[in-house]
């Protein structure tokens, strides 16, 4: 499976006057969090909540800012989450994908809404 990217709209729900950002994000279910580059965090004026120690795919440990809240929109889905300030592109991890009931489609090389729940995000709470 190749790299899969998704078009997202990111916004700061605490700053309604700020224009949202349309971004192309790398989707990775092996990553947990939403990660945003520093310039995205600055443009959205995201507040730093704390520092977190993050282990990257190559085993490096980094101290990163954890910012938020961030509203993430994909198609007819949305969620609120925090984000790690890390890297040079937006990374859509498993937590926001699960929250919006999204899936990766290897055949389409795309992020898709769960076909079992096309109109409303489903969730398990038991």
N, C-alpha and C positions, 0 to 999 in steps of 0.2 A: 504494500500500500504506500503510495506517495504522500507528500505533504498535502494536508487538507486545510483550506482557509475558508473563513466565513466573513461576510460583511456584517458588521455590528454598528450600532449607534450607542455611544457612551455619553453619559451626562452626569452632572452632579445634582442630585435631588435637593440639596440644601441651597443651591444657587440657581434659581429658576431663570434668572436673567442671562445666564451664560449660554451661548449657543452649544448644542451637543456636537460631538465629533463623530464623523463617519470614518470607521477604520476597517482595514482588512486584517483579521486576526488569524494566527496560526492556531488550529484546534488540536489539542493533545490530551487524550484521556489518561495519559501517564502522568500528567501534571495535575495538581489539585486546584490551584488558585487561578484567578485572573491575574495576569502580570501586565503591567503597563510601563513603557519607557518614561523616563523623567519628564520629557517634554509634554507628554499626555497628562501626567499628574499636574504639571504646572498650568497647562491650558485650562484644565477643569477645576483648578484651585482646590484640589482634594486635600483634606486635612490629614496630617500624619497622626495616627492613633498610637503607634508604638514602633519599636524596632523588632525585627524577627530574624533569627538565624536560619538561613535557607541553604539546603544542600542541593546543588545543581546536578544535572545529568552526568557531568564529568567528575563528580565527587567533591568539588570545591565547596567550601562553606563560606557564605557571605553574610554580612549584616545588611539587611534591607529595610527600608521604610515600608510599613503597612499602612495604607491610606484608605480613605473612604468617607462616606458611602459612595458607591458608584452604581448608577442604574445602567443595566445592560439590556439592549433591545435587539432581538433577532426575529424578523418576520412578525408573527402575531404573538410573540412571547417576550416577557420581560422579567428581570429579577433585580434585586438589590444585593450587593456584595461588597466586600473589601477587595483591595488589590495590593500585590507586592510591586514595589517600584524596582524593576529589574529588566535588563535587556534592551534591545533596540527595536523591538516590535511587540505588538499586543499578542499575548498568549491566552487563549481561552481554555481553561482547565476543566477538570471533571466536576468540580463543585457547582459552578454556574451552569454548566451543561445539564447536570442532573436537575438543578433547580428549575430550569426552563423546559425540562423533558425533551432534550435534544439528543440526537444520535449521530454517529458518523456512518456515512454510507460509502464503503469502499468502492462499490460498483459505480457510483455517481461521482466519487471523489469530492464529496460535499458534506456539509453539516445539514441535517434535515430535522424537521419536527418529527416526533414519534408518530409513525403512521397509525398506531392504535389510538392516538389521541390528537387528531389533526386540528381540532378547533379550540381545545382547552388543555393546558398542561396538566398531566396527571402526576400523582405523587403517592408514595406509600408512607403511611403514618401509623404503624402498628408495632 
